[in-house]
């Protein structure tokens, strides 16, 4: 960080930058507490929805629970893992975006393909199932 | 120093190195981040298995029969609290308060140990009820995904103990601080994966 030929003024600036970088890496008390409160709220709501049977339709509840989980993952990323576009010259963010794209493909394609596999399976008669189990 | 290219004397020197580019102290933190991203793929594959096999109960118990949601709420709270207390430890490290940092690390470690203890208890109860990993495709995928996460947390606790001993012996050295920053990322990452586990495997599991 400190160049040998750096003047006193530049060294001072470098030190300031170093301090700011350290500050950004570790977050702040305010940041952790904000993250905690948001994460707690985003955890309590889905538990309440499922345990209390608040919404009659299971499909609607599933969509809301998954939406809240995605939101909570973003909260954890920002307030606990301190992910932003500046850290490590943006390489952290780039690697993260790449991962998200691949994870979405892996999850989405698996569910999509296997759903169609199941839907297109030849229907098995109870007699056939009995035969299989007996064999 | 003969050069074949003759440049006018008044021309500006061509500078292909970006002087403004910031050089990080070490690539360890970025490298560790890349490891975590690759770990994401392991969990993504296991989540995909659970998504595909989650309803294949083979006539055995379904998610609704085996999951203890109040117990899950306790586990989720333990892991979230441990994430925040680890954050407090990192703040104390930045202030160079070694004793306070070790205190918060111990609290984080004990919360995570309680999490692993409850999970082992849950697994033992399920296996005793005949809902072990061999019972159905659903239970195989459940034990593999949740077990892999639990194994990560266990390794994290061992790493934490080792680092606490290192910190106690050698103090807040540059190397020790870098190691703790990696563990901090690992710790928060596992809490993030747990958000997917409790939301998808457990809560969505009992609904579908």
Boltz contact constraints between the chains, C-beta under 6 A:
constraints:
  - contact:
      token1: [A, 22]
      token2: [B, 94]
      max_distance: 6.0
  - contact:
      token1: [A, 26]
      token2: [B, 90]
      max_distance: 6.0
  - contact:
      token1: [A, 26]
      token2: [B, 91]
      max_distance: 6.0
  - contact:
      token1: [A, 26]
      token2: [B, 94]
      max_distance: 6.0
  - contact:
      token1: [A, 32]
      token2: [B, 84]
      max_distance: 6.0
  - contact:
      token1: [A, 32]
      token2: [B, 87]
      max_distance: 6.0
  - contact:
      token1: [A, 36]
      token2: [B, 84]
      max_distance: 6.0
  - contact:
      token1: [A, 39]
      token2: [B, 80]
      max_distance: 6.0
  - contact:
      token1: [A, 43]
      token2: [B, 76]
      max_distance: 6.0
  - contact:
      token1: [A, 46]
      token2: [B, 203]
      max_distance: 6.0
  - contact:
      token1: [A, 47]
      token2: [B, 73]
      max_distance: 6.0
  - contact:
      token1: [A, 50]
      token2: [B, 203]
      max_distance: 6.0
  - contact:
      token1: [A, 51]
      token2: [B, 69]
      max_distance: 6.0
  - contact:
      token1: [A, 58]
      token2: [B, 207]
      max_distance: 6.0
  - contact:
      token1: [A, 61]
      token2: [B, 207]
      max_distance: 6.0
  - contact:
      token1: [A, 62]
      token2: [B, 204]
      max_distance: 6.0
  - contact:
      token1: [A, 62]
      token2: [B, 207]
      max_distance: 6.0
  - contact:
      token1: [A, 65]
      token2: [B, 199]
      max_distance: 6.0
  - contact:
      token1: [A, 65]
      token2: [B, 203]
      max_distance: 6.0
  - contact:
      token1: [A, 65]
      token2: [B, 204]
      max_distance: 6.0
  - contact:
      token1: [A, 69]
      token2: [B, 195]
      max_distance: 6.0
  - contact:
      token1: [A, 69]
      token2: [B, 199]
      max_distance: 6.0
  - contact:
      token1: [A, 72]
      token2: [B, 195]
      max_distance: 6.0
  - contact:
      token1: [A, 73]
      token2: [B, 192]
      max_distance: 6.0
  - contact:
      token1: [A, 73]
      token2: [B, 195]
      max_distance: 6.0
  - contact:
      token1: [A, 76]
      token2: [B, 192]
      max_distance: 6.0
  - contact:
      token1: [A, 80]
      token2: [B, 83]
      max_distance: 6.0
  - contact:
      token1: [A, 80]
      token2: [B, 188]
      max_distance: 6.0
  - contact:
      token1: [A, 81]
      token2: [B, 188]
      max_distance: 6.0
  - contact:
      token1: [A, 88]
      token2: [B, 30]
      max_distance: 6.0
  - contact:
      token1: [A, 91]
      token2: [B, 30]
      max_distance: 6.0
  - contact:
      token1: [A, 92]
      token2: [B, 33]
      max_distance: 6.0
  - contact:
      token1: [A, 95]
      token2: [B, 34]
      max_distance: 6.0
  - contact:
      token1: [A, 95]
      token2: [B, 37]
      max_distance: 6.0
  - contact:
      token1: [A, 99]
      token2: [B, 37]
      max_distance: 6.0
  - contact:
      token1: [A, 99]
      token2: [B, 40]
      max_distance: 6.0
  - contact:
      token1: [A, 103]
      token2: [B, 40]
      max_distance: 6.0
  - contact:
      token1: [A, 103]
      token2: [B, 44]
      max_distance: 6.0
  - contact:
      token1: [A, 106]
      token2: [B, 44]
      max_distance: 6.0
  - contact:
      token1: [A, 106]
      token2: [B, 48]
      max_distance: 6.0
  - contact:
      token1: [A, 107]
      token2: [B, 48]
      max_distance: 6.0
  - contact:
      token1: [A, 110]
      token2: [B, 48]
      max_distance: 6.0
  - contact:
      token1: [A, 110]
      token2: [B, 52]
      max_distance: 6.0
  - contact:
      token1: [A, 111]
      token2: [B, 51]
      max_distance: 6.0
  - contact:
      token1: [A, 114]
      token2: [B, 52]
      max_distance: 6.0
